[in-house]
Every structure is written in structure tokens, then in C-alpha cells.
Amino acid sequence: MSTGPSTPRGKPPVNPTTPTARLAGTHVVQSSPHYTTTRRHSLYGTEDRVIIDPGSKIWKVGFSGEGRPRDVFYAAGKTGMSLWDLSRARETTERAEQDRLLEVNLERCLRSVFHHSLLTDPKSRKVILVEHPLLPLYIKEMMARILFNNLQVPSISFASSHLLSLLAVGRITGLVLDCGHLESVALPIFASRPLFPHLRTTPLAGSRLASHLRALLLLFGTYLPPPTSLSAAANIPAANRSTRVPEEILTDAVIEEIKTRCCFVGNVLDSSEMRSISPSGEDSEIDVPPSDPATSESEFSRGSAGPESTTSSQQVSSEFSVVSHPRIHGANQPRNENHLQALASMYTRHSTATELHMRVVPPVSQQTGTGRGTLIIPGWVRERAAEVLFEGGDVDESSVAEVILDALLKVPMDLRKTLASSILVVGGTLMLPGFIPRLHAELLRAIIPPSSLPRLPTRPGKPTPPQYDRYATLRPLTNYFAILNNPSPPPPTSTRAGANAGKAPAFSPATMAWIGGSLAGSLKTGGVEVPRERWDEADPAQDADDEIPPVSAGALDRAPRNILPDWTRTPLPAGAPPAIATLSASPQAVGA
């Protein structure tokens, strides 16, 4: 006689209680879906905080306790443009229009974070905002206003990106270099306290690399337009169809793809060869505009000096093809090469990189042909485009190595050895292959004593002044320089350097700050937290319905600044007297 299926006796009865109420009393709760011990998913619990790393070009968002962001997207869409830049309009009307457009784009990005990327309710999620030290205050206010007034988040915590990057590798003391899109910033951190007065920055970053790469392609690149017919593609050789690169095809998206998929950083060249080629300095290559007819009309022949075995390490896709044979130009070469031609010839001789063919969308005038155009990227351009980041000597535009050394000069002498052996480099620009080993080599080369050139005395009968040695006090730190996330550290020259070089976890440098924010959110820590109640009390926009008294636009912009954290308003040390007391006491001191 058959009976119906019964419930197994070994299985305990189900307790129909709410999972959130049962999990509220326990402290051993892991929210990450990447581990087997996870009890709940981030989608069904509200304890996990939303981590937002807003960049001028790329945003990274996700939940706390997870090992990687849920979504990484361009802030301006597929165009690849940045939301803001280092300059701001001076006129009031133009600045108001620019700020209004920026606020619309920020609102679109923040709504996309919650409604498309994370699929969560913003009213039940606390937010940790990964804050760059030099993020403009008006942009921070826009983000806070959108999150509080429009999305109505419970609270916002502002955490320093450099500190979070250092926490991601398990350190609380170190010198962090963040090389992003707009600027490169070096910030020393001691005992989890960022030393903001010793911050150093330079505009040599991803944006400068992109503009430099565009100029090199306009000068030395080759473009093959699409053939007008299939018979022309078979009969006309490619050498006869090659022209200069049109500026229309080098869009921001194309330059970004070339920079991320084709470029890498080469080794340091011999200084004697550089001096023999460019006696006036290597940085003169960058100052020549791409529209100079004296330099942009000539083409250069390239010889494939490197072995063909290097092509196996390059990633080849459907849009790229490796060219191992040199190109032959029929144009006559000028007899006297100028500085740019000599520099290009030198880079070509010492380069082992191969040329790449990239399919690009042709200009509007050539879209009547068959297929797409072909952009030929010289191998030495792929290898030496990042040289612009290592060219220093300028007061306003220091190299990335000089920014680190300048920050070490500003910190107390007792901290220099500790910080020099705990350097951490983060940011998307630093993900170029070979960048971190080259940075270590540039640090050692920058502190080498300058060459002793004969100097004439300034006055007759006076001794010759000593030669200026900028980093003489840092020369004893040569054996202690170590980069924590160096993928191929050199042989250690000291015990401290050997214990730190390359010991950081293998996180991506671009997501290091977000991973630190995820760690801080899972530990219920972070920066200064601003609750929504405090914002509502200080925001005059809440009383916009009351027209008496009227609130000016300037007051609306300045009021929330009192509650948002800003390291530029940090108080003076205890030993510094207040300025008001000094001014009031000065007449008495004069009378006495």
C-alpha cells in the first residue's frame, strides 16, 4: 500500500521568523557573496553600506564587505569625457551654467548608481563617499545635496582616498601616490592620519598623457583611408594610400582605447644618448604644437629592430593586427632632421615594440568607401608616450617621481625613512605595464648628484657658488626606497626595503581606494559622518517655500559648507596665537 511522501525527520522544523530580525542580534554576519560563509546577500540586508568612488571620468560603486566593485562605468557615457576639470569659468553667468550642467550630470550618475548598478533603495542605505583630497568643495556640496535632498540617504561618510588605499594593503603609515585622470597627488600618512599640509600635486596625469598621445599620433602616425571600391582595395597598395592622421578620427574614446590597450612604459634610456640628441632638454618635444607645419608634414621611416618574439606577449583582438615588417615611405626625407625627428629616430632605434593596425571610424567625408579606416600606431609611440609623466624640472609641473621626493622633503626627518620604504602607488594611469618599476628607477635617478659642470663666479674676486642640489638631504634614503605594490621589485639593498617591496596584496591599483572603502564599511568605520538630520538643519534650501526673508543664491551655496568636512579649514596648531589677539595687542606693544 503506497503512502504519500513525508518530511524527513532529520531536518529541523522551519521557524517562520523574519530573517532580518533573527540576524539583527548576531555580530558574526558576513555580507559578501564571494565567500562560502555568507549568510545573506547584500540585496536583502540594509547593514551594508554603499561605497561610491566618484572620479572625474570613471566611477566605481558597490557594497561594503565585497572584494570588488559591482559596477565600473564612465561618468559621461561612451564619449569618455570628464565631468569636471581643473579650470572653472570666471564669469558669473557662464559659471552658473557650467555648475547647472555639472549638477545634472552628477544627479544622473548618482541615480544610476542606486537604480541601475546596485538595484537598491537609497533611503535605507548609508553611503561612504571616497573623497579625493583636492576634490573641489562645490562638487562635494552638489553630491551631498543630491544624495540628501533627492535620494534621501540616511547619512554620508567622507573618507580620504589615500587613507583607504593604505588601509586596503593592511598599513596605517606610508606615502601614497594617486595618479588619476586630472592630476597626480602624493600624500604622506602617519598612524592613519593624513598629513595634508605636506601634500604635493602635479598636473602630469592621465589627461596629459592622452593629449600627448594625440599629438604624437598626429605627428608620427599613419592613416589608411578605406578604399573607394573592392577593386581599389585589391589593386592599390597600402603605401600609396597612406596619409597623415586626420584629427577627426582621434576621438576621446579612440585615444582612451589606445592608451589602455596598446601603450606601456619602457625602461630608462642612457642619459648620454639623451644629451647627445636633445642638448636643450627632453621636454622640448612636448612643447611643439601638433599643428606646426615645419614638423608635422615630414614622415619618418621605421625599422623593425626588435625580435619578433615580442609580438607574442601583445594582446591581439579583432580590431588590432601586429605588423612585424617596416613601412617604406616614398616621400623624400629632409636632409637636416630637427629635434623631433632626431628624438623619434632615437626612440625607434631603441624600441622593440611593434606597430599596430587599428580599425577606426573614418571621417564624414570618407564614409562613402568600403569598411573602416586603418590607424597605424608606431611601436616607439606605444612605448614612449608615457615619458611625459617622468619629465620634471618645472616648478609647476613636477614629474611623478619629483612629487614623491618633494613630499618626503616636507615631512619631519624622523619619518622620512619609514615613508620612503612604504610607498604605495594607486590610480588608473599607473596600470600601464612597466609603470611601477620605471617609477622606482626614476626615484633613484632623481637623487643622483648633479653632474659637476664648470660654473663662473657671479662677481670677480668671489668664490664660485656651490651647485644647487635639490635632493641632497634625501640621498641617504637610497637603500630604503620600496614600493609596496611593485610587481617586480629589484633586489633589496636593505632589510627594511626587502620587508616592504612588493608585499602588498595584488589588488588592482585603480580599485585600491574602493577596496579600502569596502573594508571600512564592513568594519562600521570611515571618515566624518554627516547624518541627514544635521544636513536638514543647516541647509537653507529646506525653507525655500518661506519667501520671507528671501534667501540669496550665494547663501544657498555657502550654508552647507559648515557641516561638510574640509581639511583646508583645519585649525592652527596650539602654539600659534590667533590673528585677532595679535592685531589687538600690536598697538599696545608699539606704545610700550
C-alpha positions as CSV (number, residue, x, y, z in Angstrom):
1,M,0.0,0.0,0.0
2,S,1.6,3.2,-1.1
3,T,1.8,6.2,1.2
4,G,2.4,9.9,0.4
5,P,5.9,11.4,0.7
6,S,6.7,12.5,4.2
7,T,9.0,15.2,5.5
8,P,12.5,13.8,6.5
9,R,12.8,13.5,10.3
10,G,16.4,14.7,10.4
11,K,15.5,18.2,9.1
12,P,14.6,20.6,11.9
13,P,11.3,22.4,11.7
14,V,11.2,25.8,9.9
15,N,10.9,28.8,12.2
16,P,8.7,31.3,10.3
17,T,10.5,34.4,11.6
18,T,11.8,37.3,9.6
19,P,15.5,36.8,8.7
20,T,16.4,40.4,9.4
21,A,15.1,40.2,12.9
22,R,17.0,36.9,13.5
23,L,20.2,38.3,12.2
24,A,20.0,41.6,13.9
25,G,21.2,40.2,17.3
26,T,24.3,38.4,16.0
27,H,27.6,40.0,15.2
28,V,29.1,37.2,13.1
29,V,27.4,38.3,9.8
30,Q,29.3,38.4,6.5
31,S,27.6,40.2,3.7
32,S,29.9,39.4,0.8
33,P,28.6,36.9,-1.7
34,H,32.2,36.0,-2.7
35,Y,32.7,33.7,0.4
36,T,31.0,30.4,1.3
37,T,30.3,31.6,4.8
38,T,27.9,34.3,3.7
39,R,24.5,34.1,5.4
40,R,22.7,36.7,3.4
41,H,23.1,38.6,0.2
42,S,23.7,42.4,0.1
43,L,20.4,42.8,-1.8
44,Y,18.3,41.6,1.2
45,G,20.1,43.4,4.0
46,T,20.5,47.1,4.8
47,E,23.5,46.9,7.0
48,D,25.9,47.0,4.1
49,R,26.9,50.5,3.1
50,V,27.1,51.8,-0.4
51,I,30.7,52.7,-1.4
52,I,31.0,55.3,-4.1
53,D,34.3,56.3,-5.6
54,P,33.5,59.2,-7.9
55,G,36.2,60.2,-10.3
56,S,36.2,62.9,-12.9
57,K,36.0,60.3,-15.6
58,I,35.3,56.8,-14.1
59,W,33.1,55.9,-11.1
60,K,33.3,52.7,-9.1
61,V,30.4,51.6,-6.9
62,G,29.4,48.6,-4.8
63,F,28.5,47.3,-1.4
64,S,30.8,47.2,1.7
65,G,32.3,43.8,2.5
66,E,32.9,42.8,-1.1
67,G,36.2,42.3,-2.8
68,R,35.5,44.3,-5.9
69,P,33.0,46.9,-7.2
70,R,29.7,45.9,-8.5
71,D,29.9,48.3,-11.4
72,V,32.6,50.5,-13.0
73,F,31.3,53.0,-15.6
74,Y,32.3,56.2,-17.4
75,A,30.7,59.2,-15.8
76,A,30.0,60.9,-19.1
77,G,28.9,57.8,-21.0
78,K,30.6,56.4,-24.1
79,T,32.2,59.7,-25.0
80,G,34.9,59.2,-22.5
81,M,34.9,62.8,-21.4
82,S,35.4,64.0,-17.8
83,L,32.7,65.6,-15.7
84,W,34.9,68.4,-14.4
85,D,38.4,69.7,-15.0
86,L,41.0,71.8,-13.2
87,S,39.7,75.1,-14.7
88,R,36.4,76.9,-13.9
89,A,34.6,79.7,-15.7
90,R,35.3,83.2,-14.4
91,E,32.2,85.0,-15.5
92,T,29.2,84.6,-13.2
93,T,26.7,83.6,-15.9
94,E,29.0,81.1,-17.5
95,R,30.0,79.6,-14.2
96,A,26.3,79.2,-13.2
97,E,25.5,77.5,-16.4
98,Q,28.6,75.2,-16.0
99,D,27.6,74.3,-12.5
100,R,24.0,73.6,-13.5
101,L,25.2,71.2,-16.2
102,L,27.5,69.5,-13.8
103,E,24.7,69.1,-11.2
104,V,22.5,67.5,-13.9
105,N,25.3,65.0,-14.8
106,L,26.0,64.2,-11.1
107,E,22.3,63.6,-10.4
108,R,22.2,61.3,-13.4
109,C,25.2,59.3,-12.3
110,L,24.0,59.0,-8.6
111,R,20.6,57.9,-9.7
112,S,22.2,55.3,-12.0
113,V,24.3,54.0,-9.1
114,F,21.2,53.1,-7.0
115,H,18.6,52.3,-9.7
116,H,20.7,50.5,-12.3
117,S,24.1,49.4,-10.9
118,L,23.1,48.4,-7.3
119,L,19.3,48.0,-7.6
120,T,18.7,49.1,-4.0
121,D,16.6,51.7,-2.1
122,P,18.8,54.7,-1.3
123,K,16.6,55.6,1.7
124,S,17.8,52.6,3.6
125,R,21.5,52.7,2.7
126,K,24.3,54.7,4.3
127,V,26.8,56.0,1.8
128,I,30.6,56.1,2.1
129,L,32.0,58.7,-0.4
130,V,35.6,58.1,-1.3
131,E,36.9,61.6,-1.3
132,H,39.9,62.9,-3.1
133,P,41.9,65.4,-1.1
134,L,41.7,68.0,-3.9
135,L,38.1,67.5,-4.8
136,P,36.6,70.9,-5.2
137,L,34.3,71.9,-2.4
138,Y,31.4,72.9,-4.7
139,I,31.4,69.5,-6.3
140,K,31.3,67.9,-2.9
141,E,28.3,70.1,-1.9
142,M,26.5,69.1,-5.1
143,M,26.9,65.4,-4.4
144,A,25.7,65.9,-0.8
145,R,22.7,67.9,-1.9
146,I,21.7,65.3,-4.5
147,L,22.1,62.4,-2.0
148,F,20.3,64.1,0.8
149,N,17.6,66.1,-0.9
150,N,16.8,64.0,-4.0
151,L,17.8,60.4,-3.0
152,Q,17.3,60.9,0.8
153,V,20.1,58.7,2.0
154,P,20.4,58.3,5.8
155,S,24.0,59.6,6.1
156,I,27.1,60.2,4.1
157,S,30.6,59.5,5.3
158,F,33.6,61.2,3.7
159,A,36.8,59.2,3.7
160,S,40.1,60.1,2.2
161,S,41.0,58.0,-0.8
162,H,44.7,57.9,0.1
163,L,44.0,56.6,3.6
164,L,41.5,54.0,2.3
165,S,44.1,52.8,-0.3
166,L,46.7,52.4,2.5
167,L,44.1,50.5,4.7
168,A,43.4,48.1,1.8
169,V,47.0,46.8,1.9
170,G,47.0,46.5,5.7
171,R,49.1,49.5,6.5
172,I,48.5,52.7,8.5
173,T,51.7,54.5,7.7
174,G,53.0,55.2,4.2
175,L,53.3,57.6,1.3
176,V,50.5,57.2,-1.2
177,L,50.7,58.5,-4.8
178,D,47.4,58.7,-6.6
179,C,47.8,59.2,-10.3
180,G,44.4,59.7,-11.7
181,H,42.9,61.5,-14.8
182,L,43.4,65.2,-13.9
183,E,46.3,65.2,-11.5
184,S,48.8,63.2,-9.5
185,V,48.8,63.7,-5.8
186,A,51.3,62.4,-3.2
187,L,50.1,62.4,0.4
188,P,52.1,61.1,3.4
189,I,50.1,59.3,6.1
190,F,51.3,58.5,9.6
191,A,49.3,56.4,12.0
192,S,46.1,56.7,9.9
193,R,46.4,60.5,10.0
194,P,46.8,62.1,6.6
195,L,49.4,64.9,6.7
196,F,47.5,67.3,4.4
197,P,49.9,70.2,4.8
198,H,52.6,68.1,3.2
199,L,50.5,67.2,0.2
200,R,52.1,67.7,-3.2
201,T,50.5,67.6,-6.7
202,T,51.2,67.9,-10.4
203,P,49.0,68.1,-13.4
204,L,51.0,65.3,-15.1
205,A,48.4,62.5,-15.1
206,G,46.1,60.6,-17.4
207,S,44.7,63.7,-19.1
208,R,48.2,65.0,-20.0
209,L,49.1,61.5,-21.2
210,A,46.1,61.4,-23.5
211,S,46.8,64.9,-25.0
212,H,50.5,63.9,-25.5
213,L,49.5,60.7,-27.2
214,R,47.1,62.5,-29.5
215,A,49.9,64.9,-30.5
216,L,52.3,62.1,-31.2
217,L,49.8,60.3,-33.4
218,L,49.1,63.5,-35.4
219,L,52.8,63.9,-35.9
220,F,54.1,60.4,-36.5
221,G,51.1,58.2,-37.1
222,T,49.8,57.0,-40.4
223,Y,46.3,56.7,-41.6
224,L,45.0,54.4,-44.4
225,P,41.6,55.6,-45.6
226,P,39.1,53.0,-46.7
227,P,39.2,52.1,-50.4
228,T,36.5,53.5,-52.6
229,S,35.8,50.1,-54.1
230,L,36.7,46.5,-53.7
231,S,38.8,46.6,-56.8
232,A,40.8,49.5,-55.5
233,A,41.5,47.6,-52.2
234,A,43.0,44.7,-54.2
235,N,45.0,46.8,-56.8
236,I,46.2,49.9,-54.9
237,P,49.0,49.1,-52.4
238,A,48.6,50.4,-48.9
239,A,51.8,52.5,-49.1
240,N,50.2,54.7,-51.9
241,R,47.0,55.2,-49.8
242,S,48.8,56.3,-46.6
243,T,48.1,59.9,-45.5
244,R,48.5,61.9,-42.3
245,V,46.2,61.1,-39.4
246,P,43.0,63.3,-39.6
247,E,42.2,64.9,-36.3
248,E,38.6,63.9,-36.5
249,I,39.3,60.2,-36.0
250,L,41.3,60.7,-32.8
251,T,38.2,61.0,-30.5
252,D,38.4,60.7,-26.8
253,A,37.2,57.1,-27.0
254,V,39.8,56.1,-29.5
255,I,42.6,57.7,-27.5
256,E,41.4,56.0,-24.3
257,E,41.4,52.7,-26.1
258,I,44.9,53.2,-27.4
259,K,46.1,54.3,-24.0
260,T,44.6,51.4,-22.1
261,R,45.2,48.5,-24.6
262,C,48.3,49.5,-26.6
263,C,50.6,51.6,-24.5
264,F,53.2,50.5,-22.0
265,V,56.2,52.1,-20.2
266,G,59.7,51.4,-21.4
267,N,63.0,51.3,-19.5
268,V,65.1,54.3,-18.8
269,L,67.4,55.3,-21.7
270,D,71.0,56.2,-21.3
271,S,71.4,59.8,-20.2
272,S,74.4,60.3,-22.5
273,E,72.4,59.4,-25.6
274,M,69.6,61.8,-24.5
275,R,72.0,64.6,-24.1
276,S,73.6,64.0,-27.5
277,I,70.2,64.0,-29.1
278,S,68.5,66.8,-27.2
279,P,71.0,69.1,-25.6
280,S,68.3,71.6,-24.7
281,G,66.3,69.1,-22.7
282,E,63.9,66.3,-23.5
283,D,60.8,68.3,-22.5
284,S,61.1,70.4,-25.7
285,E,59.3,67.5,-27.5
286,I,56.1,68.2,-25.7
287,D,56.1,72.0,-26.2
288,V,55.8,71.7,-30.0
289,P,52.2,72.0,-31.1
290,P,50.9,69.3,-33.4
291,S,49.8,71.9,-36.0
292,D,53.4,73.1,-36.6
293,P,53.8,72.7,-40.4
294,A,57.6,72.5,-40.1
295,T,57.5,69.3,-38.1
296,S,54.2,67.7,-38.9
297,E,54.5,67.4,-42.7
298,S,57.5,65.1,-42.7
299,E,57.2,61.4,-42.3
300,F,59.7,59.0,-40.8
301,S,60.7,55.6,-41.8
302,R,60.8,52.9,-39.1
303,G,63.0,49.8,-38.9
304,S,61.9,46.8,-37.0
305,A,64.9,46.4,-34.7
306,G,63.3,44.2,-32.1
307,P,62.8,40.5,-32.3
308,E,59.5,39.1,-33.5
309,S,59.2,37.1,-30.3
310,T,57.9,40.3,-28.5
311,T,54.7,40.1,-30.6
312,S,53.5,37.0,-28.7
313,S,53.1,39.0,-25.5
314,Q,50.8,41.6,-27.1
315,Q,47.1,41.0,-26.9
316,V,45.6,40.8,-30.4
317,S,41.9,41.4,-30.9
318,S,39.7,41.7,-34.0
319,E,40.5,45.4,-34.2
320,F,44.3,45.1,-33.9
321,S,46.9,43.4,-36.0
322,V,50.6,43.2,-35.3
323,V,52.9,44.4,-38.1
324,S,56.5,43.0,-37.9
325,H,57.7,44.5,-41.2
326,P,59.0,48.0,-41.5
327,R,57.0,50.5,-43.5
328,I,58.6,52.1,-46.6
329,H,57.6,55.6,-47.5
330,G,58.1,57.0,-50.9
331,A,58.3,60.6,-49.7
332,N,61.7,62.2,-49.7
333,Q,63.3,62.7,-46.3
334,P,64.7,66.1,-45.4
335,R,68.4,66.3,-45.1
336,N,68.6,68.1,-41.7
337,E,66.4,66.5,-39.1
338,N,65.1,68.8,-36.4
339,H,64.8,67.9,-32.8
340,L,61.6,66.0,-33.1
341,Q,62.9,63.9,-35.9
342,A,66.1,63.1,-34.1
343,L,64.2,62.2,-31.0
344,A,61.9,59.9,-33.0
345,S,64.8,58.3,-34.7
346,M,66.5,57.6,-31.4
347,Y,63.3,56.1,-29.9
348,T,62.9,54.0,-33.0
349,R,66.4,52.5,-32.7
350,H,66.0,51.6,-29.1
351,S,62.4,50.4,-29.3
352,T,61.5,46.7,-29.5
353,A,57.7,47.3,-29.8
354,T,55.9,46.5,-33.0
355,E,53.5,48.6,-34.9
356,L,49.8,48.1,-34.6
357,H,46.9,48.4,-37.0
358,M,43.7,49.7,-35.5
359,R,40.4,49.9,-37.3
360,V,38.8,53.3,-36.7
361,V,35.7,55.1,-38.0
362,P,36.7,57.2,-41.0
363,P,35.8,60.9,-41.2
364,V,32.5,62.0,-42.6
365,S,34.0,62.8,-46.0
366,Q,35.4,59.3,-46.3
367,Q,32.4,57.2,-45.1
368,T,31.3,56.6,-48.6
369,G,34.0,54.0,-49.1
370,T,34.1,50.3,-48.1
371,G,34.7,49.4,-44.5
372,R,36.7,51.4,-41.9
373,G,40.0,53.3,-42.0
374,T,43.2,51.9,-40.5
375,L,45.3,53.8,-38.0
376,I,49.0,52.7,-37.9
377,I,50.4,53.3,-34.4
378,P,54.3,53.3,-34.4
379,G,55.9,51.0,-31.8
380,W,58.0,53.6,-30.2
381,V,54.9,55.8,-29.7
382,R,53.3,53.0,-27.7
383,E,56.4,52.6,-25.6
384,R,57.5,56.2,-25.1
385,A,54.2,58.1,-24.9
386,A,54.3,57.9,-21.1
387,E,57.7,59.7,-21.0
388,V,55.7,62.9,-20.4
389,L,54.9,61.7,-16.9
390,F,58.6,61.4,-16.0
391,E,59.8,64.7,-17.4
392,G,60.5,67.0,-14.5
393,G,62.4,70.2,-13.8
394,D,59.4,72.5,-13.9
395,V,58.2,74.2,-10.8
396,D,54.5,73.9,-11.6
397,E,54.7,70.6,-13.4
398,S,56.9,68.2,-11.5
399,S,57.3,64.7,-12.6
400,V,55.6,61.9,-10.6
401,A,59.0,60.9,-9.1
402,E,59.7,64.5,-8.1
403,V,56.2,64.8,-6.4
404,I,57.2,61.9,-4.1
405,L,60.6,63.4,-3.3
406,D,59.1,66.8,-2.6
407,A,56.6,65.2,-0.2
408,L,59.5,63.5,1.6
409,L,61.3,66.8,1.9
410,K,58.3,68.3,3.7
411,V,57.8,65.6,6.3
412,P,59.9,65.6,9.5
413,M,63.2,63.9,9.2
414,D,62.2,61.2,11.7
415,L,59.5,59.9,9.3
416,R,61.5,60.0,6.0
417,K,63.0,56.6,6.3
418,T,59.6,55.0,7.3
419,L,57.7,56.7,4.5
420,A,60.4,56.1,1.8
421,S,60.2,52.4,2.5
422,S,56.3,52.3,2.4
423,I,55.4,53.9,-0.9
424,L,52.0,52.9,-2.4
425,V,51.0,53.9,-5.9
426,V,47.3,53.8,-6.9
427,G,45.2,55.2,-9.7
428,G,44.2,54.2,-13.2
429,T,47.1,55.7,-15.0
430,L,49.6,53.6,-13.0
431,M,48.1,50.4,-14.5
432,L,50.3,50.9,-17.6
433,P,52.6,47.8,-17.8
434,G,56.0,48.7,-16.6
435,F,55.0,51.9,-14.8
436,I,55.8,51.0,-11.2
437,P,59.3,49.6,-11.9
438,R,60.1,52.6,-14.0
439,L,58.9,54.9,-11.2
440,H,61.3,53.2,-8.8
441,A,64.1,53.7,-11.3
442,E,63.2,57.4,-11.7
443,L,63.3,57.9,-7.9
444,L,66.8,56.6,-7.7
445,R,67.9,58.6,-10.8
446,A,66.4,61.8,-9.4
447,I,68.5,61.8,-6.2
448,I,71.8,61.2,-8.1
449,P,74.2,64.1,-7.5
450,P,74.1,66.5,-10.4
451,S,76.9,66.5,-12.9
452,S,79.7,68.9,-12.0
453,L,79.7,71.5,-14.7
454,P,82.2,74.4,-14.6
455,R,80.4,77.5,-13.2
456,L,81.7,81.0,-13.4
457,P,81.8,83.2,-10.3
458,T,78.9,85.7,-10.1
459,R,81.3,88.5,-9.1
460,P,85.0,88.9,-9.7
461,G,87.1,88.0,-6.7
462,K,84.3,86.0,-5.1
463,P,84.4,82.2,-4.8
464,T,82.3,80.0,-7.1
465,P,78.9,79.3,-5.6
466,P,78.1,75.7,-5.0
467,Q,75.9,73.9,-7.4
468,Y,72.3,73.6,-6.3
469,D,71.5,70.0,-5.1
470,R,67.8,69.8,-4.6
471,Y,67.5,66.3,-3.1
472,A,70.8,66.2,-1.2
473,T,69.2,65.5,2.1
474,L,67.3,62.5,0.7
475,R,70.4,60.8,-0.7
476,P,70.9,58.7,2.4
477,L,67.5,57.1,1.7
478,T,68.7,55.5,-1.5
479,N,68.8,52.0,0.0
480,Y,65.4,52.3,1.7
481,F,63.1,53.2,-1.3
482,A,60.5,50.5,-1.6
483,I,57.1,50.4,-3.4
484,L,54.6,48.2,-1.6
485,N,52.7,47.1,-4.8
486,N,55.7,46.7,-7.1
487,P,55.1,43.6,-9.2
488,S,58.8,43.1,-9.9
489,P,60.8,44.6,-7.0
490,P,64.6,45.0,-7.5
491,P,67.0,43.1,-5.3
492,P,66.7,44.6,-1.8
493,T,69.5,46.8,-0.6
494,S,68.4,47.0,3.0
495,T,66.3,44.9,5.4
496,R,63.6,47.5,5.6
497,A,63.2,47.7,1.8
498,G,63.2,43.9,1.5
499,A,60.5,43.6,4.0
500,N,58.2,46.0,2.2
501,A,58.9,46.0,-1.5
502,G,56.2,44.0,-3.3
503,K,54.5,42.8,-0.1
504,A,51.1,44.5,-0.8
505,P,48.1,42.3,-1.9
506,A,47.7,42.0,-5.6
507,F,44.8,44.4,-5.8
508,S,44.3,46.5,-8.9
509,P,45.7,50.0,-8.4
510,A,42.6,51.6,-9.9
511,T,40.3,50.0,-7.4
512,M,42.5,50.2,-4.3
513,A,40.6,53.2,-2.8
514,W,37.3,51.5,-3.3
515,I,38.5,48.3,-1.7
516,G,39.6,50.3,1.3
517,G,36.2,51.9,1.5
518,S,34.6,48.4,1.4
519,L,36.8,47.4,4.2
520,A,35.9,50.5,6.3
521,G,32.2,50.0,5.6
522,S,32.3,46.4,6.7
523,L,34.1,47.4,10.0
524,K,31.5,50.1,10.5
525,T,34.2,52.8,10.4
526,G,35.0,55.5,8.0
527,G,35.5,59.2,7.8
528,V,33.4,62.1,9.1
529,E,29.7,61.0,9.0
530,V,27.1,63.6,8.2
531,P,23.5,62.5,9.0
532,R,20.6,63.7,7.1
533,E,19.1,65.4,10.1
534,R,22.1,67.6,10.5
535,W,22.0,68.5,6.8
536,D,18.3,69.4,7.0
537,E,19.0,71.8,9.9
538,A,21.9,73.5,8.2
539,D,20.5,73.6,4.6
540,P,18.6,76.7,3.8
541,A,17.0,75.1,0.8
542,Q,14.6,73.4,3.1
543,D,13.0,76.8,3.8
544,A,12.7,77.7,0.2
545,D,8.9,77.8,0.5
546,D,9.1,80.6,3.0
547,E,9.7,83.6,0.9
548,I,10.2,85.9,3.9
549,P,13.1,86.5,4.4
550,P,14.4,85.9,0.9
551,V,17.5,83.7,0.6
552,S,20.1,84.7,-1.9
553,A,21.8,82.2,-4.2
554,G,25.1,82.8,-2.6
555,A,23.7,81.9,0.8
556,L,22.4,78.7,-0.6
557,D,25.9,77.7,-1.8
558,R,27.7,78.8,1.4
559,A,25.5,77.4,4.1
560,P,26.2,73.6,3.9
561,R,30.0,74.2,4.0
562,N,29.9,74.5,7.7
563,I,29.0,70.8,8.2
564,L,30.8,69.2,5.3
565,P,34.4,68.1,6.3
566,D,37.1,70.1,4.7
567,W,40.8,69.7,5.6
568,T,41.6,73.2,4.3
569,R,39.8,74.6,7.4
570,T,41.7,72.7,9.9
571,P,42.7,74.9,13.0
572,L,46.2,76.1,13.5
573,P,48.5,74.3,16.0
574,A,48.1,75.1,19.6
575,G,51.3,77.2,19.7
576,A,50.2,79.6,17.0
577,P,48.5,82.7,18.5
578,P,45.2,83.8,17.0
579,A,45.4,86.6,14.4
580,I,42.8,88.7,16.2
581,A,44.7,88.7,19.5
582,T,47.9,89.6,17.7
583,L,46.3,92.6,16.0
584,S,44.7,93.9,19.2
585,A,47.9,93.6,21.1
586,S,50.1,95.3,18.5
587,P,49.1,98.9,19.3
588,Q,49.9,98.4,23.0
589,A,53.2,96.8,22.1
590,V,54.1,99.7,19.9
591,G,53.1,102.3,22.6
592,A,55.2,100.4,25.2
